Amino acid sequence: MAEFPCKLIAQVAFKAGGDVFHQLLAKKPQHLANVTPGKIQACNLHQGNYGTNGSVIQWNYTLDGKALIAKQLLHDIDETKKQIKFKMLEGDLLELYKNMVFTVHVETKGGVDFITWTIDYELINPDNLHPLSTLNWTIEFTKEIEAHILG
C-alpha cells in the first residue's frame, strides 16, 4: 500500500463483549467522554450521523498530558466485520504524520473477543517519531472501556 508506508498494530483481549465495544465506538462515540474522561474530553459531530460512512467527527482528547484535537472522517464502517476506519482530516497529529488512518476491528477467536487497532500513516519528516504513544493510548483506551463496562 504505497499511500501508507508505515503501520502499527495492537490487539487487546476484550472481556466486556466485542459487540458492545463496536456499537459504542461506531454509534455512540459522544458517550466516550463519560467512559474515559482522562483520554476523551469531547466527541462532536460535524457532518452526517454517528455510525454512518462519510460522517465527520471531532475529538478533543489528551495524549501524553497534552490537550489535542482530531477531526476524522468515518468510513468503511462494516457491521458484519465489526470494523470502523477513522481518516484524519485535521488535527495535531497531522503536524507529524500524513495520510493517517485508524482502523479498529473486533474479532472472536476461541470464544474470546479481541480489539485490533491498526494505524496506517506516513511520516512527514523521516526524523519524526513513529506514533507509538498513540498506539499505547489506543490500548489503554480499550482497557478503560472494558473496565467501565465490567464496572
Secondary structure, 3 states (H helix, E strand, C coil): CCCCCEEEEEEEEECCCHHHHHHHHHHCHHHHHHHCCCCEEEEEEEECCCCCCCCEEEEEEEECCEEEEEEEEEEEEECCCCEEEEEEEEEHHHHCEEEEEEEEEEEEECCEEEEEEEEEEEECCCCCCCCHHHHHHHHHHHHHHHHHHHC
